[in-house]
Amino acid sequence: MRATRGPDGHKRRVRVPGAVLLVVGCLPALTTLVAVLMFARGSESIVTHHSPHPATVAPRTPPHHYAPRPAIVPRSVWLDATARHEQPAPRYDDKVIAVFVHHTDSPNGYDCADAPRIIRALYAGQTGSRHWDDIGYNFLVDRCGTVYEGRAGGVDRAVTGAHTQGFNHRSTGIAALGTFTAGVPVPRAMTDAIAAVAAWKLGLADIDPRSRVTLVSSSGLSRYKAGTAATLPALAGHNDGYQTTCPGAALTARLPAIRNAAARLQGR
């Protein structure tokens, strides 16, 4: 037993195990003091400190390859109230695992300030003569690299588009404003913007833009019979899923470089 004073000034007796006293007696004075203090601190921790929230280690999740969301100009910039078409509520998929690249088959020599007008004309054609409920593409990119929101429903969500017959589900469509047949230069700003959108949308599902994915055809008018599980590039051209020359030979030739750029943006 040893006497000590408590916080109220009264003496109290604290029981110290004999083994500790024996060891303390063999130590120099300074070491003895340290040993006693360590014992007292340890005893206090054991007796009085019981955390109601014991420390836990959260389970580690596999790393994901996210890419930052690029700047996107909203629909309201190109679609004014006078041009808006009445349409049903958007449809959604659970996630986006593929990107289809298109060209709009429109003139290339436009001023980028005219891009909203061009998109509005595309919208009018698709909802007018084609009787679609909205513009088919989820995103559109001009030659200066500006990205525009296309189909309604929210750019952050997996909106079901109308861009690649048979493979609109679990995919997103990016259209390059212009016509990119063989020999036509494809602006670097445009391909960089396509890569940025693809990296971001595919990264949300941790899809490598250089990989291949499985999509189920919903239409026999595509390259595959309805119900067929088709293995396609995760970042594909329109012609990978549908019998067409879109997105043009020049833009198709740039797809490998776009895939690699998108993968780098995901940190792969």
Secondary structure, 3 states (H helix, E strand, C coil): CEEEECCCCCEEEECCCHHHHHHHHCCCHHHHHHHHHHHHHHHHHHHHCCCCCCCCCCCCCCCCCCCCCCCCECHHHCCCCCCCCCCCCCCECCCCCEEEEEECCCCCCCCHHHHHHHHHHHHHHHHCCCCCCCCCCCEEECCCCCEEECCCCCCCCCECCCCCCCCCCCEEEEEECCCCCCCCCCCHHHHHHHHHHHHHHHHCCCCCCCCEEEEECCCCCCCCCCCCEEEEECEEEHHHHCCCCCCCHHHHHHHHHHHHHHHHHCCC
